[in-house]
Amino acid sequence: MMTMKKLVEYVAAEPFRPFRIRMASGHSFDIRHPEMILVGRTSARIYTATDPEGADKWYDVSMMLMEIVEPLDVPVTQANG
């Protein structure tokens, strides 16, 4: 089970590092930008893509069903400035 505090640590990291959420069902979500996820107390809303008709796809997932949050193997980009 994931906690809100732990998930927020990943989302608010400076610099942001993409991460993957693995669910108990075996499904996984790659979070490549902090705006792809909204974290609540017991669940998260995850944006995945736009379907062919142009509609956004969101998934509401329970933190109780999140098994692992792990960094993705992508290079960290530095912000300009």
C-alpha positions in Angstrom: 0.0 0.0 0.0 1.2 3.5 -0.9 0.8 6.5 1.3 -0.1 10.0 0.2 3.1 11.4 1.7 5.3 9.0 -0.3 3.5 9.6 -3.5 3.7 13.4 -3.0 7.4 13.1 -2.5 7.8 11.6 -6.0 5.4 14.2 -7.6 7.0 17.2 -5.9 10.7 16.2 -6.3 13.0 18.9 -7.5 14.1 18.2 -10.2 11.2 16.0 -11.1 12.2 12.5 -12.0 9.7 10.3 -14.0 8.4 7.3 -12.1 6.2 4.2 -12.6 3.3 3.1 -10.4 2.8 -0.7 -10.3 -0.7 -1.8 -9.3 -1.7 -5.1 -7.5 -3.5 -6.0 -10.7 -0.2 -6.0 -12.7 -1.2 -2.8 -14.5 1.4 0.0 -14.4 1.3 3.8 -15.0 4.3 5.8 -16.2 4.3 9.3 -14.8 6.6 11.4 -17.0 5.4 14.9 -15.8 4.0 16.0 -12.5 0.9 17.3 -14.2 0.0 13.7 -15.2 -1.2 12.9 -11.6 -3.5 14.4 -9.0 -2.9 13.0 -5.5 -5.7 12.8 -3.0 -5.8 11.3 0.5 -6.6 7.7 -0.5 -6.5 7.7 -4.3 -4.8 9.4 -7.3 -6.2 10.5 -10.7 -3.7 9.6 -13.4 -3.8 11.0 -17.0 -2.5 8.6 -19.5 -3.2 9.8 -23.1 -5.7 11.2 -25.5 -7.7 8.6 -27.4 -8.2 8.9 -31.2 -11.4 10.9 -30.8 -9.5 13.5 -28.8 -10.9 12.7 -25.4 -8.5 12.6 -22.4 -8.1 9.4 -20.5 -8.0 9.5 -16.7 -7.8 6.6 -14.3 -8.9 6.9 -10.6 -6.7 4.5 -8.7 -6.7 3.5 -5.0 -3.5 3.9 -3.1 -4.3 0.7 -1.3 -3.9 -1.1 -4.6 -0.5 0.5 -5.5 2.3 -2.0 -4.8 5.4 -0.2 -6.0 6.5 3.3 -7.0 9.8 3.2 -8.8 11.9 5.7 -10.8 11.9 5.3 -14.6 15.3 4.8 -16.2 15.4 8.1 -18.1 17.9 10.9 -17.9 17.2 13.8 -15.6 16.9 17.1 -17.4 18.1 20.4 -15.9 15.8 23.4 -15.9 17.1 26.5 -17.7 18.4 29.2 -15.5 
